[in-house]
């Protein structure tokens, strides 16, 4: 039985039997604050009680009067901050489309379950979700000001976590991706989605990125002293690439810490439109001439597309996690994955599968011809001081995979 964090759950289904069945399953799993309703209109009335807002909604797509798709739109209008688990007898592509719609409405999703389903399938989704929850999680994320983010940079409150990347041919650890966190003096660890956008909008992104790079290079020196040689991937904002000075600043930091450009991979995600295309093209071209690696991150999502492959000299392609996790059991994901992989190989680019979260994902990408992988099945992002011990354990265990 799971620990109950006083989680409020709303179950929506027009079948009385299903409401009773799901409620009983939830009760046996330890979730006691469960409400049920058979229509979207009733649910919207329940959501008007802001003091008892559900943390999780189990939503049937096929309901009379107001279907689940329409209900999702109303959820966004109400600025719902909980999570949604979709339930339906629709086919795989329809369910996946609905899941993407949830994300498009800026609502967290646990994915979907196809009817009919049993207790074990529902339990699996809830285990993964509950493990990520804590009493502090519920409610809106705290919004920070540009002044607070600037102070965090000045006060050296930004730290790097590192997520390993492994070679799929032999399982050996080939490097790590550096992921910034804010060690807030009161709020604890703050994740980048709460401050990167603020830094970009307020002109602080160059200072922030310089801090991340310097911390990564210092850590690389420390690992070398411990006889641990790891390539380092660093996320770069498109805003960093809008000024010619970035190349020289990166070179100065690399020289200061004895870092070879061949051991650095710069991961670029075009999450916002480029300000100066010609400047970005020149900066990326100069970086490749100096032998830094360039990775197109989250390929196939947002603005990351064939246009970037045409315009910029990337030598690595990261297949987005939304096309990797679950790929072994989803024909649509498999088709997209194989297409992305084949394109990269024809362009002589190395490939990385993101979002490898279970053994099925691992076995699929391992046998696909992809070069590298990362994801929670391999390791979660971790503080630098945990990397060495993890590497030793992984390389002892990898032979059994």
N, C-alpha and C positions, 0 to 999 in steps of 0.2 A: 504494500500500500504506500502511495506517495505521500509526502508531507503536504499538508494543505496550507497554502499561504493565504487563505481566505480568498481564493480565486472565485470570481463571479463568472459563471458560464451561462450563456443563453443558447438553447437548442431550438432551431427553427425547421419545422417539417410539417407538411399538411397531412401526413399519415399519423393517426393517433397511436398505432402500434409502434411505429418507429420512435415517436417521442418517448413512449414508455421504455422501449428497449434501450435507447441511448442513455436515458436517465438512470436506468438500473446499472448499466455498465460503468457510468461515471461514479455512481455511488460506491460500487465495489472497489473502484480505483482510489477512493478517498476524497473525491470532489463532492462536497456537500452543498455548496451554494449554487444550485442549478435551477434555472427557470426554463419553461418551455412555452412555445407559442406556435400557432398554426398559420399565421399570415404575417406579411410584411408590415401591414398597417398597425397590427397589435405590437409588433416588435418596435416600431418607431415610437409608439407611446411609451414603451418600457425604457427606451433610450432617452426619453425626456427627463427621466429621473437621474440627474447627473451625480447624485450621491451614491447610486448603486449601479453605475455603468459597468456592463459586462467586460471582463478582461479578455474573454474568448467567446466567439460566436461560431457555432456549428450550423452552417447554412446550407439548406437544400436549395438547389437551383430551380427545380421544377415545382413551383407553387402557383395556385390560382390567384387571380387579381394582380398581385405584384410578384413577379418572379425574382429569383435571386440576383440576376444581373441588374435589374432596376434598383433593387434594394441596396446594392453596393454603391450606386451613385448617391443615394440618400445618406449612406454612411459617411461618405466623404463630405457631403454638405454639412453634416453634424460634427465634422472634425474628429471622427472616431479614432482613438489612439490604441485600441486593443488589437487583437489578432483574429483572423478568420480561418476556419477549416471548412472547405467546400465538400458537400456530399451530394452525389447525383448518380443516376444510372446512364448518363450521357457517355458518348464514346471518348476515347483518350484525347483526341485533338480538341474536342469541345471543352473538356475539363482543363486542359493546359491553357487554352485561350482564356477561359474564365479566371484561371490563376494569374495570368499576366494582367488581366483587367484589374484584379485586386491590387496588384503592385502599382498599376497605373493610377489608381486612386490614392496612392500613398498610404496603403493599409498593409500591415504585416500579415503574412499568410503562413499557415502550417502546411500548405499544399492542398491535396484533395484525396478523397476516398470514393471509390466507385461502389454503388449498391449492386448486389447485396454484399455486406461485409460482416466480419465477426469481431468479437471483443479484442482479439490479438492485434488486428490491424489498427483499430482505434487507439489501443494502448500504445502502440509503437509511435504514432504521431504525437501523442500526449507526453510520452517519456522524453522525446527530443525537445519538445517545447518547454516542459516543466523544468528540465535541467538547466535551461538558460534563464529561468526566471528567479527573482528574489523579491522580497517585500519592497525593495527600493525601485524595482523596475516599472511598476505600474504608474500610469499617468503620463503626462507630456514630458518630453525631454527638456531639460533646462536650456534656456537660450542665453548665450554669452555675448558680450559686447566686443567690439573691435579693440577697445581699450584693455579689456581683460585678456584677450588673445595676445595683444602686443606685450603686455606685462609678463605673460607666460613665457614668451620667447626671450625677453630681456632677463628674466629671473632663472633661466635654464630649467624650466619645469617640463620641457618636452623631452621624452625619452623614446628610445626605439625598442620595439619588440621585433622578433625575427621568426619568420616561418620558413622551415626547410623546403628545398626543392631537391628531388631525387632523380637519378638517372633510371629510366624504365628498363634499360637493357640489363643492368647488373644490380640495380637497387641502391647503388652508392650515393651518398649525399654529395651533391655538386655545388650547392650554394644555399643562400638564404635570401628571402625578400625582407627588406627593412620596412617596418610599418610603424608610423609615429603614433604615440599616445601622449596624452597630457596628464601628468601626475599633479592633479589639482590639490592644493593644500587642504581643502575642506571636502571636496566632492569625490576624492579618490581618482581612479583611472577614468579619464574622459576619452571617448573614441573619436576618431578623426571626422566622422560625419557631423559632429557638433562644432567643429572649428575650422576645417579646411576651407569651406565655402566662405566663411567670414574673412579668413585671411586673404582669399582671392578678391573678394569684393572691396576690401579696405586697403589694398596695396601692401599687405604684409607677407604675401606668399614667397617672395624672394628670400626674405629673412628667415622664414620658417623652413624653407627647403634647404637653405645653407646650413641651418642648425641640424637638420636630419642628416645631411650628407656628412658633415663634420663628425657627428656622433657615430655614424656607420664606419667612417674611415678610422677613427680612434679605436673602435671595437675590433676592426679587422687587424690592426697592429697587435692588439692584445691576444687575439686568437693565434696569430702567427707565432708569437712567443710560446704558446702552448702547443706548437706543432700542428695546428689546425688550420688548413688552407681552404678557405671558402670564397667562392665568388659572391658578390653582393649585388642584389637588384634594388634599385631605389626608384620610388614613384616620383614622377616629374609632372607638374602642372603645365598645361599649355601656356599659361601666363609666364612661366619661367623661360619659355622659349621665344618670348616676344621681344627680348633685348639681346643684342650681340654680346654683352658683357658676360652672359652666363657661361659661355665656353671657357673664357679666361679664368673666371672665378672657380669653376670646377677644376681646371688644370692646376691652379695654385694650391687648392686643397689636396689634390692627389699627390702633387710633388712633396708637399709638407709632410704627408704621412706615408710616403713611399708606396703608393698604390698604383698598380699598373692599369691603364685603361682597359686592357683586355679582360680584366677581372671584374669590371663594372658593367652592369646591365641597367640602362635607364628605361623604365617602364612608363609609357606615355598613354594616357587615356584622354580622349577628346571629349570631356564632359561639358565643355562650353565652346562656343564658336571661337575660332581663331581671330585675333585682332589684326595681325599683319601676316598674311600668308607667305609673302616673299621672305620676311625676316625669319619665320619659323623654318622655312625650307633651307635657308642658308645655315642657321644654327644647327639643325639636325645633320645636314651634309658635313659640316665641319667636325661635328662630334664623331661621325663615322670615319672620317679621314684620320682622326686621332685614335681610332680603334676602340672607342667605347661601343658597347653593344646597345642596340636600340630595339626595344620590344613594343609591339602594338598590343596594348592591354585590353581585356574585355572585348575581343574581336567579335563582331556581329551584333553588338548592342550599341545604342545611342548613336553617336557620330562615327564610331570606329567601324570602318568599312573599306570596300575596295578602292575608294577614292584615296584613302590614306596610303594604301599599298602602292598606288600609282605615283603619288606625289612625294613620298618620303622614303629614305633608304633603310627601312626596318630590316633586321636580320633575324628577328624572332617573333613568333606569333603565339599569343596566349589565348587558347580557346576558353571562352567565358564559362564560368561554373554553371550557368543556367543551361548549357548544352552538354554538360559532363555528368553532373549528379543524376542518376537514374537512367543514363544512356543505354545501359545493358537491357533494359526492359521497355524501352520506348522507341518505336520505329522512327518517329519524327525526329527525335533528338539524335538518333543514330545517323540519319541521313544528313542532318546539318553538321554533325561532328565530322563525318567522313568527308564531306564537301570542304569544310574548312581545313582539315588535315591535308587533303590532296592538293588544295590550292597552295598551301604553304610549302609543301614538298616540291611542287613544280617550280616555285620561286626560289628554291634552295634556301629556305628559312628553317631554323630550328623551331620546334613546337613544344608548348607547355600546356598540359591539361590542368585547369584550375578546378577546385571544388570536388576533388576525389574524397568522398566521405564514407565509403564503405567498401567491403571486399569485392562486391560486384563491380563497382566503379573501377577499382584497382585492376581487376583481372581484365576488364574490357580495354582500358587504355593501355595496359601493359602489352596486350596482344594486337594493338591497333597500328603499331608503327610510329606512335608518338614518341618524342625524345625524352621529355621530362614531365614530372607530375608534382602537384602540391595540393594539400587539402587536409581536412581534419582526420582522415584515416591515417595519414602519414604523421602529421603533428599540427597542433594548434600554434598560433603565434605565441612566443614565449620570451621572457627576459633573457638578455644575453648570457647571464651567468648559468642558465640551464641548458644551453646549447651543447656544450662539450659532453656532458653526461648523456644527453639524449642521443647524440651521434653514436656514441659507443654502444648504447642499448639497441638502437635501430640497426646498426650494422651487424650486431649479433643475431638479431631476430629476423632480418630480411630474408635469409636463406630459407625460412620456413613458409614464406608467403607463396 
